[in-house]
Amino acid sequence: MMLKNILSTKSKYLLIFLLIPIQVFAETFIYSCKVKLEKGIGIYEDISLFNTDLYKESYEYDELKDLLIEIRTNKKYTCTKNNWVMTCHNKLTDKSHDIIDFIEMGRKDLSYRMYRVTRLKHNNKKTGDSFQIKGKCKIVKNL
């Protein structure tokens, strides 16, 4: 009888142990990207006001939190993934605008595309002011 109770108790603990994950394994990556401003619309249309040369941008990606962090500015982007693309966004607001910056990164080819969507707060319509930055990234470090 006592042995039966002990086995029963051990079985319960084993079942609980198997149902609760012990540790979640995730990696952190550092991406180094060479990018440049491709085009702008609206207030970004006068390309002569902006640097169109190739420049370097670096990001840290936390796989556990699905968070992309621009290293230079510490700007944080929340990400979602599918088989081909990781799409990350950061929302900013001011008195009259909602501004969302998107970064799309190819998961296979590490292509990079960053663009901005600006909407008016009072009616949620796009303003037509946007820009697009394109480039290519590589993984330089796994933390």
Residue, then its C-alpha position, 0 to 999 in steps of 0.5 A: m500500500m505504501l509503495k503504491n502511494i509513493l509510486s503514485t506521488k512520484s508519477k504525479y511529480l514526473l508528470i508535472f516535471l514533463l509539462i513545465p518547460i525547464q528552459v527556453f533556448a533563444e539566441t541573440f544576433i547582431y546584424s550589420c547592414k549596409v543601406k541607403l535612402e532609395k526614394g522619398i514621397g511628400i516631405y521626403e521628396d526633395i532627395s537633395l536634402f537627405n544623404t543618399d550614400l551607402y551607410k552602415e546600420s547595426y541591430e541587435y535581435d533578441e529571438l526570445k522577445d522578438l525585439l530588434i534594437e537599433i544599436r546607434t539610437n537604442k530604438k526598439y522594434t517589435c517583430t513578427k516572422n514568417n518563413w521568408v520575412m521578419t517584419c518589425h515596427n516602431k510606433l511614434t506619435d506627436k500631436s497630429h500624427d501617428i508614425i510607424d517605421f517598419i523594417e523588413m528583413g529577409r530571413k533567407d537572403l538578409s535583404y533589408r527594407m525600411y519604410r515609414v507610414t504617417r497617418l493623421k490622428h484625427n481621421n487615420k488617413k495616410t499623409g503621403d509622406s514616406f521614404q524607403i531605405k534598402g540594403k543588405c545585412k549580414i550576421v556578425k555575431n551571435l551572443 
